[in-house]
Amino acid sequence: MIIKDLILSRWIYPLLKNEKVTGFFAFMLIGSCLFAQSGIPELMPVTQTYVLQNVQIVVRPGQIISGGTVIIQDGLIQAAGKDIAIPAHARKIKADSMFVYAGFIEGLSQSGIPRPESAAGATGPRTPGGQGQQRPRVSDPWNPTYEESGITPYVRVRDVFKSDDKSLEEMRKLGFTAAQVYPIGKMLPGQASLVSLGIGKNADELLLKENTALVASFTPASGAFPSTIIGVMSRFRELYKNAIRLQEYQKSYGSNPVNVNRPIADKCLESFFPVLDGKIPFIFQAPDMKSVYRVQALKNELKFGVHYADVKEGYYVGDLLKSEGKPIIISLDLPKAADEKKPVADSSKNAAPKDLEMEALKARTAEELKRLEGQAAKLAALGLPFSFSTVGVKSTDIKETLRRMIKAGLTEDQALAALTTTPAAQLGVSNRFGTVEKGRAANLVVSDKSYFDEKSSVRYVFIDGKIFEYEGKPAPKAGANASAGGKAAEAPKVAGKWSYTIKAPGMNSEGILTFKGSGSDLTGEWTSSQVPGTNPISNISVEGNKLSFTSNISMGARQINLDFNLSVDGNSLSGTVGVGTFGTFDVSGAKIDGQ
């Protein structure tokens, strides 16, 4: 190592500063010297110093340096501002007039946590209730194990995180460089941790801060107690109070074990100790208004620190959240935007009468969508800082969702704060991430236009100083939507009845999909061999041959969301359906009636 450092400092760096030495020669020289002296199997990069010149530096929300320079060296921001001397050996990045932001942070995420497609009968702690799992068989539903109950607060991210999971690259392309990740599960899925979204051989190489919180939700167990929300709340109280007793007993035994029975270790209850000590909070998932009130009731009774997460109905409880003064992580999971095209009025005598009930339903749906889109603006107007949760969100929908929130009243600075400074503050890492300043980690996003511009593209992402380069959006080709014969490709004919089969491990579900109307007036309903009655379909979207829609069903006190994503080819269809936390399953079908 000493020989290598001497070679670099005395010979290589001076050569790099000499502009007459070509990049290729310097690359070969460094590679041969390092390989010969240390036996490193991979060639080192020519330089780990980069410079972005004449860029718009968004230091933090509301503070921009125009025509500035950013220097990145050895994984850190060495300088950010104007009139900065540029090292001779720095690689100059083509980013003239582009926008430079601090790397985005997912406030709550499951990036890097794989979702098994099938794990029949699995009840282990790694992915309890994970997507695609068959419901486990429980020998004693009224006295299940922790794992069978969905109670696994001892599961660590480092044990289930996959550094090569494709979701990491998907989020990097959007400008995300770090995420607070937690395991897949139900009532108490495990411990959250802050991880880098860079390249690493294993989870340990990407772990930034372990055990940042315990994650909890009101998701009941499958086929075992607690199988209702009320049961979940009761079980949570029991576990929390038992954890207090166990901690007190352990402390008492540790100070004076004479004539005292040794306390029995319990990995589940011991996972609560950092919360009891005030070192970490609970991140409680509270997507709806009732869940927010339930979290408040538990928090006030048991006296624990909490972050409200996956919030979707903050529009209704903004004043309550403001009075609570607790960190908020709002969901980026929005229903699909309604098609704004107005149907052409049919003034003929044969025009069908309006379905008043359907019209009223559409109006209520549109009004509720406005509230969901306006949640972020409402909370921001109340002075409440928040970060974003990407749990259950398609990466391809994130930028559009942000633009929808901005269109609904959120400012770009407020959106940027939710992506950078606020999650950094919530995670206690503001001294490392969230701003473009000297000494901070070189986690940066470079966009060819303002990030929130509809036509913008992320061109470069830096994570710990490592560069990821992306192509800009290609210009649309003339006639891109036309077929080889010069005619526009016809949209699939969806109206009519379709038989379908949902394939799940050990059990298939069959039924009928019925669609009426066309274009933005499509309506639908479905039946199933597993669900009684007829269920309405909403958020119908047809793009090319892609058909997507949503629905929900009631299972006791639970509302299960269904998210269909299908491809239509003539009279056949195929694709997938997401069934809440139960998994994502294959769908196939055929048209049986209709034009």
N, C-alpha and C positions, 0 to 999 in steps of 0.2 A: 504493500500500500504506500509506503514512503517513497519507493522508487517511482511508482506511478504518479504520485503528486509532484515529485521533482520534475518529471518529464513534462507534465502539464504546465507547471508554473514557469519553467526556465526555457522550454523549447516551443511547446505547442501554442500557448496563448500569444507569445510575441509574433509567431507566424500568422496566427489568425488576425492580428491587428494590422498586418501588412496586406494592403489591398491587392498587391500583385500576386499573392498566393491564391490560387483558385479554390473554390469551395470543394471541388472534387479532390484536389491534391490534399487539402487539409483533412478531409474526411478519411481518405485512405491512410494518411500518416497517423492520425489519432487511433484509427481502428487497429492498425498493425502494431503500434506501440503498446496499447492497452492489452491486446490479445497476447502479445509475446511476453509481457511482464507479469500479467495476472491470470492468464488463461480464461478470461471472460468469454463465454461462448457466443455472446451477442455483441455486435458492434455498437459502441456508444454514439449518440447523435453528435453531429458536428458542433452544435452549440445548444445550450439550454437558455439562451438569452434571446428574447424577442422584443421587437419594438413596433408599436402601433402609432403612426404619425398622422397628423392633421385629422383627428377624429373628434367626435362629440362625446366627451367623457361625462357620463351621468354618474357623478360621484355618489350621490344618494338622491332619493326622490326630491325634486325641486331645486337641485343644485347641478348645473351643467357647465362644463368648461368647453367652449367651442374652439376648434382648431388646436386641440391639445395633443400631448404625447404620453403614451403609457409604455413603461419599460418593465419587462418581466424577466426575472433571472432566478434560477435555482428554486423555482416553485413559489416565489414571492413577488409582490408588486414592489419594484425597486424605486419607481418614481411615477407620478401621475400629475400632470399639469402642463404649463407652458415653459418655453425657453429651457428645455432640458437637454443636456449633452447626451449624445447617443454613443454607446460603446461601439467600437469598430467591428467587434466580432458578433454583433447582434444580427439576427435574421430579421429583415424588414418584411412585415406582413402587408400585403396589399389590402389596405382597409381605409383608403382615403375617403373622408367625409362620412364614414360609417359611425354607428352608435355603439358605445362600449358601456355595458352594464355590469354590475356585480352579478356573479352566478346566482341563479334562482335556487330557492330551497323549498322542497315540498314539506309543508307543515305537518302533514300526516300522510303516510304512503304505504303501499305494499310492493313498491318497486324492488325487484331482486328476490322476491319471495315466490317460488314456483307454485303453480296450482296444479296438483296431480289430476290427470284426466280420469283416472279410476284407481280406487284403492279399496276394493270390496272388503267390508268388515273392519277396516282400519280404525283403531281407537287410540293409537299412540299419541304422544304429546306434540309431535311435530306439526301436524296439520289437522287438528280436530275440527270436524265440520267443514273441511276444505272443499274447494270446488270439485265437482265430479265424483265425490265420494259416495258410495252407497251407504245408506243409513246403517250404522253399526248395530249389531245385536247385543242387547244388554241383558245379562243374566238376572239381575235384580234391579228393575227400574226404579224402585223406591229407595234403594240404598246403593247407588252407582258409585263407581270410582270417580276420582277427580276428572280423569280424561273423558270418561263417558258423559260427565256433566258439562263438558266444555269449560272446565276450570283448570287452566294450565298457566298460572302467572309466573311460573318458574322457567318457561321456555324462552330462550335468549335468541336474539336476532342472529348472532354470530354462529349459532348452531343450525340455522335453517336458510340463511341467506346464500344465494348463488351469484358469485361475481361474474358469471358468464351468461346470466339470464338476459334474454333479448329486450326485456323492458327497460334495462339500464340505457341501452343505446337509443331507444325510442324517446326517453326523457332527455337524454343529452342533446339530441337534435332540436329539442324545443328550448334549450338553454338552461335546463336544470342540472346543477352540479353537486347537490347534496340533498338528502332526504331523511326525515325522521320516519323510520320504518318499524313495523311491528309484525309479528307472526299472524298467520291465518288462524282463525278460531272463532269461538262464540262468546260466552259470557265473560270470561277472563282469558283472552288468547295468549298473553305473554308480555314480555318486557320490550318497550320501544328502545331504539338506539339511533343515533345520528350516523349515517354512513355517507361516504363519498360515492358519487356515481361515475368515478373514473375507472381505469383499468387496473385490475389486481388479480393475482393468482388465486386468492381465497378471501374469505370474509374478513379475516384479521387485518389484511393489508388495506381494506377500505373502511374499517371501523374508525370513526372520528370521536364518538363519545358514547360509551355504553350505559345502558339502563337510565335513559332520560325520563322514563315514566312507566307506570303500569297502565295498560289499556284495558278498558272495561266497556261492556255494552249491555243492553237489555235483551240480547238474543238468547232465547231459551234453548235447552238441549233437545235432541231428537230421540224420542222414545225413552226418556229417562227424566227424573227430577233434577233440576227445575224445568218443567216443560211449558210454563206460562211466565208472563212478565212479572206478575205478583210473586210467583215462586222465585224468580231471579232476584228480586229485591229482598225477599226474606232470606234467601241463601247468602246474599252478599252481606247483609247485616250479621248473620251468624259467623261467617268467615272472618269478618273484620274484628268482631268482638273476641273471637277465639284467638286471633293473632295478637291482640292486646294482652290477653291472659298468658299466652305462651311466652311472649317477650318478657313480661313481668316475672314469670316463673323462672325463665332462664337467667335473668339478672339476679334474682334472689339466690338461686342455686349457685351461680358463679361467685357470689360474695361470701356465701356460707353454706357449703353443701352438707354439713353435719346433720344427721338425722332427717335428711330430706331426700325423697326419691328422685332419681335422675329424670329430668324432663325428656320426653321422646321427641326426636327431631321430626319436623314436618316441613318439607320443602315448599309446600303450597303456602302455609301460614307464614313461614319465614320470608317469603317473597314480599309480604306486606310491610316488613320492618322498615325499609327505607321511607315508605310513605308515613308510617307512624312517627319516624324521627324527623319528618319534615324535609328530607333530602330530595325527594322527588314527588311529583303529583300523580294523581290518576288522570289519564286522558279518557274522559267518558264520552262515548259516541252518543250524540243526542240529535238525530236528524229532524225530529218533529217537535212541535210545541209541547206535547205531553211529556216527551223524554226530558226536555229541559227542566220541567217542573219536578220530575222524578229525581233527576240528578240533584237538584236543589234540596229536595227533602232529605235525601241520603247524606249530602254534604253537611247540612245544618245539624242533623242528628248525630253523625259520627265524627264530625270535625276533621275532615281531611282536605288537602289541597286538590284542586281540580282544574283541568282545562276542558272547556266545552268543545267537542269536536264533531265534524261532519254535519254541522248545523245547516239546515235548509230553510227553516221557518223562523229565522231571526227577525224577519219583518214584523212578526206578531209579538215577539217577546224582547224587542230591543231595549225597552226601558228596564225590564228585569235584569237583562244581561249587564246593562250599564250599572245598576245598583249593586250587582254582584262584584263587579270589578275583576273578574277572572279572565284569563286568556281565552281567546276564541279562535277556533279553526273552522272556517266555513267550507262547505262542500262545493266543488266545481262540477258536481253531477247535476246538470240541468236537463229537464225534458227537452226533446227536440223542438226547435222553434217552429211555429205554425207557418204554413205557406201563406205569404202575404198576397198572393195573386187573388184577385176578386173574380168570382165566376161571372160569366157573361149572362145577363138577365135574359130569360126567354119570355118574350111578350106574346107568344102565340096562344091561341085558345086552348091548345092541348098541353100547356105547361103544367107539370105536376104541382099540386099544392105543397107549400112548405111544411116540413115536419117541425112544428113549433117546439116540441120537446127537444129535438136534436139541435135546433137553433139555440135554445136556452142553454143546453149543455155546452155547446161550442163557446158561447159567450162567457160562461162561468170558467171554462178551461182557459180561455184567453186571459181573463182577469187574474186567475191564479198564477198563470205563467208570468205575467207582469210583476207580480209580487215576488216570485222566486228570483227573477232576473234583477229586481230592484233591491233584494236583501242587502247586498254588499254596500250599495249607496246609502241605504237607510242606516246601517250600523256605522258607516263612516261619518254620516251627518251627525250622529250622536256622539262622535268623538271616540268611538271604540276601535282600537287597533285589532287587526285579525290577520291570520295567515290562511293559506289555502290547503284543503285536503284533496288529494287526487284519488282517493280510494273508490274503486268501482267506476272510474272514468276512463274512457278510451283516450289514449294520447292524442289521437287525431282530432279530438273534439276540443282540446284545451284552449288553443288560441282563439277559436271562434267563440267559446264560452266567455272568455275574458272580454272580447269585443262586445258581446251581448250585454255584459254587466256594465261596460263603459257607456254603451248606448243608452242604458237604463239610468244613468246618472253618476256612476262611479268615475272619478277622474283618473287620468293615466298615472298621476303621481301616487294616488291611493292604491291603484292596482299594483304599481311597482313596489310600494312599501310592503304589500301583502306577499310579494314574491321574494323580498330581500331583507330589509331592515327589521320587519316585525318578526318573521320566523327566527332570525338570528337572535333577537332579544328574548323571545320565548324560550329558546334553547340555551341561552346563556353563552353564546359564542359571538357576540357583537365585536369583540376584539380580534376576530379572525375572519369573519365573513359579513356580507351584507352591504359593504361599501367599496368604492374604488379608491383606495388610499394607500400610501406608502406603508409597507410592513404587513399589510393584509395578505392572506393566502391568494395566490394568483388563480382564483376561480372567477372567470369572466365570460360574458356573452357578447359577441360582436354581431350586430344586425345591420343589414345594408340600408334600412330605413328605421324609423321609430318602430320598436318592437310591436306596438299595438296597431300599426298600419296594416290594413288588409293585404297589401301587396309586399309586405316585408318578408325577408328570409334571413334565418340565422346562418351566417357564413363561417364563423369560427366560435369554438367553445374552448376555453382553457380550464383545466382542472389540475390543481397543484402544479401549474406551469406547463403541463403537457397539453399540446395543441391537437384539437380535432377539427378538421376542415370539411366543410359541406358546400355543395353546389347551390347556387341560387335557383329560384324558381324559373324554369324555362318559359320563354314567351309562348303563348298559345299559338298553335299552327292553324293556318286557314283551313277551314273545313274539318277541324279535328273531330267534330261530332257527326261527320258524314261517313257513310259507308263507301266501299270501293266504287259503287255505281254512282256516287255523287249525291245520293239521297240520305237525308238524316235518318239515323237508326231509330226504328220504332220502339216506343216504350212498351214493355210487356203488358199484355191484357190481364189485369189482376181481377177485375170484377167477375164474380161467379163463386162456385163452391169448390173447395180443394180438400181432399183427404190428406191427412198427414200422420206421420209416426215420429215420436220422440224416443230416441234410443238411449236408455239408461242401463247401467250395469245390473243385470239380473231382472230387469223389468222394462217393458216398453209401454208407452202411452199413445193411444190413437184417438183421432177425433176429426172434426170438420172445421175448416176455416171458411167463413162466408164474407165476401166483400161486395159492396154496392157502390155505384157511382163511378167517377173517374177523376183523375188529376187531384186538385186540392179538395174535391168533394168526396173523396173516398171515405167510406165508413165500413165498419166491420164488427164481427163477433165470432166467437169460437166455442166449441164444445169439446169435451175430453172424456175418455173412458175412466179417468181417475178423479175428475172433478164434476160434481152434479151441476145441472143447470146450464144456462148460456151466459157467457162472459163478454162484456164489451171490449173492443180494441180501440186504442188511441194512438196518437203520434204517428200516424201512417205516413211513410215517406217512400217515394219511388224515384230512384235516380239511376238512369240507364236500366240495367237488368237487376238492380239491387232493390229489394223490398225489405223495409224494416218497420217495426211497430212494437208497441208495448201494451201490457195489460197487467192486471193484478188480481190476486185471489185471496180470500180470507181463509186462514187456517187457525181456528180458535181466535185468540187475541192478536194473532200475527197477520200482517199484510205482506204477502210474497209478491215481489215485482218480477215480471217476466219481460225479457228483452230479446225479441226475435230479430235476427239478421240473416236474410235469405237471398238466394240468387234464383231468378226465374228464367227458365229456358223452355220456351214454348209452353207445353202443358205439364211441365214438371218443375219442382222446386227442391232446393236443398240449402242447407246452412246450419245455423246453431241457434239455441235459445239459452240465455242465461236465466237461471232460476234462483235469484237471490244468493244466499250463502250455500245453497245446496249444490251448485255447480253449473257448468256449461255443457250442454248435451247436443248431439247431432240430431238434425231434423231432415226428413225427406218427405216428399208428397207428390200428388198428381191432381190435375184438374178433373173434376167429375161432372161439372155443369157450368154453363156460362159461355159467352162469346169470347 
